[in-house]
Amino acid sequence: MANNRWRQALRAWRQGVEALPVRAFWGLSGWLGPERGGQFGGWLFARFGPWSDRQSIILANLKAAFPTLDRRATAKLAGEIWRNAGIVMAEYPHLSAIADPKGGRIEVVLHSAFRPDRPSVFAGPHLASWEVPALGPIRNGIKMTAVYAPMANPRIDYWLHRWRQAIGATLVPRDGSLRVLLRELRQGGSIGLVMDGRTGGGVPVDFFGMQRSVSPGPAYLALKSGAQLTTMTVERLGPARYRLTIDAPIEADMSLANDQERIVAMMCEVNRRFEAYVRAQPGRWFCMKRAWPKWSMAAAAHAPEVADRLSGAPPSIPA
């Protein structure tokens, strides 16, 4: 019992120490205001981010997605990605100001085929700012529930959760959220998911010409609830100013044999759109985790037999 209390106290102390520089960063960016705070965060991350161990992952993702870029252009693009990440981090204390309709910081564009009167599943990538997309539906009178991944450090998670509440969406932790989300959709609400990362055991999709597995969640929820599935993208128009674009709904192909095939087809279209969104503004793509498995990246860069020799690679890559 005493040992458990000691470990808990030590863990709390470590979490407090870890949170100090983060809180100092947010304190300074909050004091500077939305515009200058974002510029400060962008400068800081662009200056020191490339020295972190995430730099190699960013470079690998960029080389895979944009193989025609030379080393200098790839490094420059990586710097832009770090700058964008810093801006997003520095804008957390200002989410209430960004979300305020009186501030005129958010522009929303709706595709003509999108129906605001129907429950919707909104899927978006980590692009520009992944904290503001829910404002698009909310500005159009849509009740939103947004899924988020809690931070490991509870102090940092507390601040993030408090600032995210300014957006106006109901926040639901990612783990164990499936039933909650289905219930929300069936009751007429809509949900937002930032789900552009690869997962193990998901559905196979093509992304920049390479295969990866992604969560079937958006398509599954839409099919099971009868909601419309669509995608969103975010563009930064200037300091703390954004354009949110809601794309056309992705319809289920009822000519396919079953829901599993429909889910795969719908998620393939989701990822096709995500690729187009990233190509439009690659310097604002938050790609600090590997976007593809190693065997898939090797197969795209070299001969298939090279990928087959890698650990965990399948004997062939499905078309």
WOCORFEN-V87211 format. One record per backbone hydrogen bond with DSSP energy under -1.0 kcal/mol. CO is the residue of the C=O (numbers start at 0). NH is the residue of the N-H. Records with the same first field share a line. If there is no record, write none. Layout:
CO=NH / NH
This chain:
0=4
1=5
2=6
3=7
4=8
5=9
6=10
7=11
8=12
9=13
10=14
11=15
12=16
13=17
14=18
15=19
18=22
19=23
20=24
21=25
22=26
23=27
24=28
25=29
26=30
27=31
32=36
33=37
34=38
35=39
36=40
37=41
38=42
39=43
40=44
41=45
42=46
43=47
44=48
47=50
48=51
51=54
53=57
54=58
55=59
56=60
57=61
58=62
59=63
60=64
61=65
65=68
69=73
70=74
71=75
72=76
73=77
74=78
75=79
76=80
77=81
78=82
79=83
80=84
81=85
82=86
83=87
84=88
85=89
86=90
90=93
91=94
93=97
94=98
95=99
99=102
100=103
104=241
106=243
108=245
110=113
114=117
118=227
119=190
120=229
121=192
122=231
123=194
124=126
125=285
126=128
131=134
132=135
133=137
134=138
136=139 / 141
137=140
142=189
143=169
144=191
145=171
147=173
152=156
153=157
154=158
155=159
156=160
157=161
158=162
159=163
160=164
162=165
163=166
169=145
171=147
173=176
176=180
177=181
178=182
179=183
180=184
181=185
182=186
183=188
184=187
189=144
190=121
191=146
192=123
202=213
204=211
206=209
209=206
211=204
212=198
213=202
215=219
216=220
217=221
218=222
219=223
220=224
221=225
227=120
228=249
229=122
230=246
232=244
234=242
237=240
240=236 / 237
241=106
242=234
243=108
244=232
245=110
251=253
252=255
257=261
258=262
259=263
260=264
261=265
262=266
263=267
264=268
265=269
266=270
267=271
268=272
269=273
270=274
271=275
272=276
273=277
274=278
275=279
280=283
281=284
283=127
284=286
292=296
293=297
294=298
295=299
296=300
297=301
302=305 / 306
303=307
306=309
309=312
